[in-house]
């Protein structure tokens, strides 16, 4: 089923963010439908398909993938946008609906630091035999290594 999302309002339009979809695969169907409360509304397909300024095609099969091993043509720990209907995370790949989720996964899971990368930023307490580092400073060091 083809779906479109309203990205800019116009006079008489539904609310911003409304998703209209063709409920039939029959080519002669000339309408998209959306719901507001208990009511089902219809919009002619040319109003939707011919106005990309207002309507954006929605693809539910787009996923951000992060590979965690170098076993593909993609570099590991880089987000890649792919189209797939088969998504199943495993130990060598993770799927996400947004790029932000993928980047957060990379930040949390990419092995990128060694002791020498951060040893000059430790604060040492010799009385307690403890090393400590500022969390914000550590995040900055990690981001530089990504």
N, C-alpha and C positions, 0 to 999 in steps of 0.2 A: 504494500500500500504506500502510495506517495503522500508525504506530509510536507506542509509548509508552515512556518512560524512567522507571525506578524512582528516585524522589527521596527516599524514606524507607523504611527497612526495617521489616518486620513479621515475626512468628513464621512460619517456613517460607518466607519470601520469598527470591527470588534475591539476589545481591549488589547493593549500591547502585550505580546507574549502568547496570544491565542494560537493554538495549533489547529490547523484545518487539514483534513485528510480525505482522500478519495477512498471510499469504502468498497470499491469494486474494481476489478481488473479489466472490466469491459471497456473497450475503447470508446464506445458511444456514450459512456457516462460523462457528462459535461459539468459536473459540480463537485465542489469540495464541501465538506460538512464540518461544523464545530458545535460544541455544546456550551450553553450559558445556563447554569442551573438545570431546570427540567426541560428547557427548550433546545431543540436541535435546529440549527440555522444552516442555510445553504449559500454558497458563493459560486458563481460561474468560474470555471477553470481558467478562462482567459483573464479574469480579474486578478487571479492569484499568480498564474504562471508568467504572464506578460508584464508584471510589475515587480522586478527584483529590488527596486528601491524600498518597497514595502514588505515584500514576502521573501523569506529565505528558505530554501529547501533544507529539510531536516533529514539527516542520514543517521539512523540508529546503529549502523554497523561500523561507525568510525571509532577506533580505539587507539589510545596511546600505549605503545608497548616499550618495555625496557628489558633488554637482554642482560643477563648477569654473567654470561660466559661468552667467550669469543668462539662460538660455534656456528655463526651465520655470517652473511655479508655485512651485517650491521655491526657497528662498534658497540661494545658493552657499555652499559651505564650512560646511554644517551637516549632521550625520548624520541620515538619515531611514530608518526601518525600512519596508521594502516586501516584498510577496510577489510573486515572479516565478520563472518557470522559464527565462526568457531573460536571461542575464546575460553581458554582454560589456563590459569596460571600454574606454573610448576617451578622447579628449582632453577631453571635457566631462563625463564621469561615471566614477566608480570604485566598484566593489562590494567589500564586505567581509563576512565571516561574523560578526564581533563588533563591538560598538560601540567597544571599546578600539582595535581596528585602524583604524577610521574616524577616531577622534579623533587618533590618532598621525599618520595621513596629513594631517589638517587642520593639526596643529601643524607638520609638516615642510614643507607646501606652500602654505599660505594666504599670499598677499601681504598683509602687514598693517603693516609698519614703514616709516617714512621715516627719513631721516637725522636730522631734527629730533626724532624720538621717542627716539633713543638718544644723541644727541651729548653730552648732559650727563653721561653715564655712562662716557665714554671716559677712559682714562688715556693721557696723551701723553708720549712720550719724544722730546724735541726733538733730542737728540744723534743718535739713529738715524732720526729722521723717521718714527716709528711710532706708530700709535694702537692701543690694546688695550682689551678689555672682558672682564670676568669672565663666563664661560659661564653660570653659574647666574643671575647678574643679568640677562643677556640673555634667558634662558628665562622668567624672571619678567615681564620687560617684554612679551615676546611673548604670554604667557598673559593679561596685562591687556588687550591689544589684541584678543584673540579674542572 
